[in-house]
Every structure is written in structure tokens, then in C-alpha cells.
Amino acid sequence: MAVQSGSGSSEKKSSNGENELLTFNAENMQSNMKIIYYSRTFLSIIGGVVAGILGFTGLKGFVFYSLLMAFTSLGLIAKAKFSIHTYFDSWNRVLIDGFLSGLMSFVLFWTFAYDIAHIF
């Protein structure tokens, strides 16, 4: 993961006591967001196939997806060494971004794998 241009906090005290906002490198931020997006999409596809093979139906499948995304967020936070503001501008970037697009991929591969394993 790419690091921002400043230290780990969102504001920094200067020598005269004024708060200075840290700047983020746009290319690094975009690279980090791509990593989150690709990670969620890949794990959504794998999770959809696993849920379909295991025969999850209805609410069980969506609970499985929610747990999968929670573990994905936890893994991304651990990869950032629990210092989110060093790599991202907010917690929402790690916890929420890519959730719905991953859901579409999950449902597609969930139904596909379920049909192959249990119907045909």
C-alpha cells in the first residue's frame, strides 16, 4: 500500500502552535483505493462460489457475504498496520467502499455455483 506524504495523524502542530493539514498524494490514494476495490471484488467472487457450493440459500448467503466483507475489512486494516489515516483519508474508505459492487459479483457467482452444484 502506498503511504501519504505526511505522518500518521490528520493534523500536525507546527512550531508556532497552529494546526497544519497534511496533504495526501493523489496517486497513492488512488492506488490504495484500487487495492480495496480489487480485493473486495476478488473475495466476493470466491465467496460467491463457496456459498453456492455449500448450498447457502436466502438470508444465509447474505449473512455469509456480510461476514466475508467484515473479514476483508479487518484484513485490509491489518495490512495497513492498524494505521488507517496513514494510507486513507477516512475509515469509511476501508469499511464501506466497494461493498455494493462486490455484492453484485457475489450474487452472480453464488447463483452460478449453486446452479452447477445443486441443480444440474
Disulfide bonds with the S-S distance in Angstrom:
none
